[in-house]
């Protein structure tokens, strides 16, 4: 799987999973929405599907469904602080355009 996570992203996801107290990992995905057509998703996973791809990292498992992988292949997930804001940042080389509000993207 060609999806990578920075050390900061791994540490933050591991903290969230520990705080939650259950689940097998987190799911990275995309959904159809917004001005540009697609948005990134990040959610807890309680069970892994048969077709899911699993990236087993120290402290966290990252699960991606095959349909989302087509759009996420080559993506790096980072956790960054920018001014007063902090959060996960998807660095996707396939991304060609992003809407003005930053909620959606196009490949």
Secondary structure as GFF3:
##gff-version 3
##sequence-region A 1 107
A	DSSP	beta_strand	4	5	.	.	.	ID=ss1
A	DSSP	alpha_helix	7	20	.	.	.	ID=ss2
A	DSSP	beta_strand	25	33	.	.	.	ID=ss3
A	DSSP	beta_strand	37	45	.	.	.	ID=ss4
A	DSSP	beta_strand	53	57	.	.	.	ID=ss5
A	DSSP	beta_strand	60	64	.	.	.	ID=ss6
A	DSSP	alpha_helix	66	72	.	.	.	ID=ss7
A	DSSP	beta_strand	76	82	.	.	.	ID=ss8
A	DSSP	beta_strand	85	91	.	.	.	ID=ss9
A	DSSP	beta_strand	97	98	.	.	.	ID=ss10
A	DSSP	beta_strand	105	106	.	.	.	ID=ss11
###
